[in-house]
């Protein structure tokens, strides 16, 4: 246990701090036992063990990443095998295909899946629903969906780790060292999704 704690204390996870639940993700990481830092400019990506791309408005997020000179640098980190966790708009930014996206909207195109922006409706259609997480106890995770994207199709390399209990739609997915959630785990007190991401860093 002492060795495990010592390893966690050496991990530093960046949280892209352009919009979205930056403080909430950093709080969750702190509770898990790892250090975090905000990423606003390319130099902030130095010496990180992983990166979280939070939610927000995906077209705006795409523009801010491009304007900040971060797009190519993050792309290089992904290509180099850095573990990445995208939530809501962050998942959209990682997806190969964005349905109902703007023509000038960019993504890193590394997640073999298609997502639909605002797949569950607009802001007024936000909701909470229990999520069944694979191999965890208790089985259900409190899912918070805010203008959430919907997964339309998955590639053969994508593993489904969590589904909405009601209709079994995939909402937590993994492909190699990339983790994606259509919901907002940082808005709950349940740390299992963030712990899962940290376990991916430990695998590297």
Secondary structure, 3 states (H helix, E strand, C coil): CHHHHHHHHHCEEEEECCCCCHHHHHHHHHHHCCEEEEECCHHHHCCCCEEEECCCCHHHHHHHHHHCCCHHHHHHHHHCCCEEEEECHHHHHHEEEEECCCCCCCCCCCEEEEEECCCCCCHHHCEEEEEEECCCCCCEEEEEECCCCEEEEECCCCEEEEEECCCCCEEEEEECCEEEECCCHHHCCCCHHHHHHHHHHHHC
